[in-house]
Amino acid sequence: MSQDPNAAAMQAFFQAGQSFAQGFMQFLATQQAQMQSAGMAPPAGVMPSAWAPESAEAAALQKEWMGRHAELWETMIRRKRGETGEPVAQAAPGDKRFDHPAWAESPVYDYLRQAYLINAEYLKRMTEVAPVADGVSKDRMRFLTRQYIDAMAPSNFAATNPEFVQKALETKGESIRQGIQNLVGDLEKGRISMTDETAFEVGRNLAVTPGAVVYENELMQLVQYSPLTDKVAKRPFVMVPPCINKFYILDLQPENSYVRYAVEQGHTVFLVSWRNVKADLGHKTWDDYIEEGPLTAFRVAQEICGVDQVNALGFCVGGTIISSALAVAAARGEKPVASLTLLTTLLDFSDPGELGCFIDEASVVTRENTIGKGGLLHGKELSSVFSSLRANDLIWQYVVGNYLKGGKPMAFDLLYWNSDSTNLPGPFLAYYLRNMYLENNLRVPGKLAMCGVKADLGRVDMPVFILATREDHIVPWQSSYLGRALLGGETTFVLGASGHIAGVINPAAKNKRSHWINDSKTTNPDEWLAGATEAKGSWWPRWAEWLKRFADGEVAARGRLGSKAYKPTEPAPGRYVKEKA
């Protein structure tokens, strides 16, 4: 008797599922071998026996995995008979890869979808039961597993995505032509298009808060913004954004501009616009960024406004830089800042989040030996690293939408900013990776010599407002919380909802999401959260009220920007932020 063609297809898919899992094991073994040959510690991380059938946990998972596939097969056979039933496997909430009705309409594609989900869950659980030498190895395993699972989704390939077929039929092949054209265009750009880049221009509809450049050096321009109130705080407010991104994440459009909000609260705002460095600045160091960045910005703002102290803010690595700068100033007997705001900032790098998966002794030594004494980390490479942390959101959905379906991404200001990458000087990067991420030296008083002095965060003794975000995958909020114990001043900690960017850019006018507050000074972040109260809406107004305490009174808003010594040279946002990597 001839074999039922549908049964043969089902068997083929079942065998494909086995190959998927076996392929992952081979992939993992290859990764382990590469780590060992590169001298990474621990050398292997995963014991081979963890995957062997005699391992009780692995054997139980394998038995369950096979049972679920058998159940899926039976479900498909019943479906062929016209019977209905619940799916064996369903995508997680928020996973939209298989939402299109075409996945459920065809038994073949439905089987393929569910088989993939079963395999993906199996691999994740196998990763969790695998014995590892330390937490770093476990995190690296999780990361590699997720990368493999995300890449192997049937939605990512033309042959296994029914939406590709349906779209091609509907458009009579036009979607395929357009998809190829999109792919060729992105290959020429060297990156995946995430937004309609023709919809935005820095200085036209992004970074449009009025102001002017009042100072510049090789590494930064200092932008002073025009007042929007009749009275302003006597102390100016200096913002230090991350140098690994463009500053206009803080000044996207008027309705979601944190810069504009600060100006509207009655502050004379100065902002550091970091240079998108080229080869001629590839020698710049961590000390250069401290000296030519925040320390210079403080001095210029003090002189323009005629004050002894400013209020200051640092965001992400900008927070690490500004905290280091204040430790240097303290060691010199100076105190240029009256209050400090830190947004999603790491000072204690004991748990650096998923970025730690990319950083180990071998990789840092490689950077030190290649660009550590001069050279660049190109923005394209940096952008790829951050995209891989959320591959489904920042890589694969655009592969499917742009190339398989031939679509064009929608206009989105945040993703335009995300694609506007920046270069970093090699010496700066090598110092940052080794002393922060790899050795966690900043937290140790006197361990690091910066700008000729020993740095001690304990001498940074002004009041500090610390914001972390609950779903941050770049700066885990618990790690950000640990910075409270390192600083010498009184700290106020607020936990925002959402992630690294959306949790920060949460306009008060829209009043979305929530934040958590607690007056407890406990050193344990989980204990702090257990006693915290959820407050609905944006954290911006709470921060604005906190900052008012350090205004040192009010003065009439200045009619002109800059001063005789620091004359405006060009309108905001300045030319540095417009330079491409």
Buried (B, 14 or more C-beta within 10 A) or exposed (E): EEEEEBEEBBEEBBEBBBEBBEBBEEBBBEBBEEBBEBEBBBBBBBEEEBBEEEBEBBEEBBEBBBEBBEBBBEBBBEBEEEEEEEEBBEBEEEEEBBEBEBBBEBBBBBBBBBBBBBBBBBBEBBBEBBEBBEEBBBBBBBBBBBBBBBBBBBBBEBEBBBBBBBBBEEBEEEBBEBBEEBBEEBEEEEBBBBBBBEEBEBBEBBBBBEBBBBBBBEBBBBBBBBBBBEEBBBBBBBBBBBBBBBBBBBBBBBEBBBBBBBBBBBBBBBBBBBBBBEEEBBBBBBBBBBBBBBBBBBBBBBEBBEBEBBBBBBBBBBBBBBBBBBBBBBBEEEBBBBBBBBBBBBBBBEBBBBBBBBBBBBBBBBBBEEBBEBBBBBBEEBBBBBBBBBBBEBBBBBBBBBBBBBBBBEEBBBBBBBBBBBBBBBBBBBBBBBBBBBBBEBBEBEBBEBBEBBBBBBBBBBBBBBBBBBEBBBBBBBBBBBBBBBBBBEBBBBBBBBBBBBBBBBBBEEEBBBBBBBEBEBEEBEEBBEEBEEEEBBBBEBBBEBBEEBBBEEBEBBEEBBBEEBEBBBBBBBBBBBBEB
